[in-house]
Amino acid sequence: MTYKFGKTVVVALGGSIIFPEKIDAQFIKFFKKFLEKHLRRGRRFVIIVGGGRLARMFQEAANAVVPVTDEDKDWIGIHSTRLNAHLLRTIFKDVADPVVFDARHKMKKLKYPITVASGWRPGWSTDYVAVALAADFGIPEVVVAGRPAYVYDKDHALHRDAKPIKEISWPRYRKMIPRKWVPGAHAPVDPVAAALAEKRKIKALIVNGKDLKNFDNLLRGRNFCGSVIESR
């Protein structure tokens, strides 16, 4: 399977990729070199980063003291994504917009080779931010670079016989996942983001964010391993 991108690539980088149990500085170093190679080829990137283990640490700590609402869990997660986003912005400071995109319509144009965004508001994950930015800037797809390498027909973490689905429509995908967003949920694309993507006809390309060789193949129009979710 191959895919052809335009000049700008929107990447929802899973928090579990850069912060699985602690900050994965080695991966970030490789990711920096990977993006720089594609910047030299004329690409630019919008990177929306998740909270990862950092968010869960704070959520678990708060919940161990008092009952925490889903909204407060979301706010903790959002601030975790902001810290991770500032980490990436700092690492890419020579080519990145100095301002982290932390609210919709905050920026009217993409002025830098790299723009970094965080979570925005409670009620959805950073998947939604990625889809919303793609829609706002006229970009027809988002790359969801997280833990799952594919969309599976059932939870692959619980079922060894789960089968990958390489191509799937948004209506079929939305029937497979919960209808409502729950903080910490692990669907490849959250329900709110999926609804917006279907409405705005935004494709999602699901790949394993750790596998930069496969990611490179994807961006270069070569055969890649992953799933494509699209309107049909």
C-alpha positions, 0 to 999 in steps of 0.5 A, spaced: 500 500 500 502 506 498 500 514 499 501 520 496 502 527 500 502 534 499 507 539 501 504 539 509 503 533 513 499 533 519 502 528 524 498 526 531 504 523 535 502 519 540 504 521 547 506 513 548 511 514 543 515 520 546 513 518 553 512 511 554 514 510 561 519 516 561 521 521 556 524 517 550 530 521 549 533 516 544 527 516 540 526 523 540 533 524 537 532 519 531 525 523 530 529 529 529 533 527 524 528 523 521 524 530 520 530 534 518 531 529 512 524 530 510 524 538 511 530 538 506 526 535 501 521 541 501 516 538 506 513 541 512 509 538 518 504 540 523 505 535 529 500 534 535 503 531 541 499 526 546 500 526 553 503 519 554 505 516 561 506 523 563 498 524 563 496 518 566 501 519 572 498 525 574 491 522 573 492 516 577 496 521 583 490 525 583 485 519 583 488 516 589 487 522 593 480 524 591 475 522 586 476 525 579 471 527 574 472 526 567 473 533 565 479 534 570 482 528 567 482 531 561 485 538 563 490 534 566 491 530 560 491 537 556 496 540 560 501 534 559 500 534 552 502 542 553 509 540 556 510 534 551 509 539 546 514 545 549 519 539 549 518 538 541 518 545 540 524 546 544 528 541 540 526 544 533 526 551 535 531 553 529 525 551 524 519 551 529 514 556 530 515 559 537 508 558 539 505 552 541 498 551 537 494 550 544 487 553 541 483 553 535 484 558 530 490 561 534 494 561 527 491 563 521 497 561 517 502 556 517 509 560 517 514 555 519 517 548 517 514 545 523 508 547 527 507 544 534 500 543 537 498 540 544 491 538 546 485 544 546 479 543 551 476 537 554 472 532 551 476 529 546 484 527 545 489 530 540 486 526 535 481 531 534 486 537 534 489 533 528 483 532 524 481 539 526 487 542 524 487 538 517 480 541 516 482 548 517 488 548 513 485 544 507 490 538 508 486 532 506 489 527 511 492 526 518 498 521 520 496 517 526 503 515 529 501 511 535 502 504 538 497 500 534 500 499 527 493 498 524 486 498 525 484 491 528 478 488 528 478 487 535 482 489 541 489 486 539 492 487 546 486 483 549 486 478 543 491 474 540 487 473 534 485 480 532 486 481 525 489 488 522 484 491 517 488 495 512 483 499 509 476 501 512 471 506 511 469 511 517 462 509 518 464 502 519 470 504 523 465 508 528 461 502 529 467 498 532 469 504 537 465 507 543 460 512 541 463 517 547 470 519 548 473 517 555 479 520 558 485 514 557 481 510 551 485 507 546 482 507 540 486 509 534 482 515 532 477 517 538 470 518 537 469 525 536 475 526 531 472 520 527 466 524 527 469 530 524 474 526 519 467 523 516 464 529 516 470 533 513 472 527 509 479 527 512 483 521 511 487 517 517 493 513 516 494 509 522 502 507 523 506 505 528 510 511 531 516 508 533 517 505 526 521 510 523 523 506 517 516 504 515 514 512 516 519 514 512 516 509 506 509 512 507 512 519 506 516 517 500 510 514 497 513 507 498 509 501 500 508 501 508 505 497 513 498 501 516 491 502 515 487 507 511 481 510 514 477 514 509 470 516 507 467 512 501 
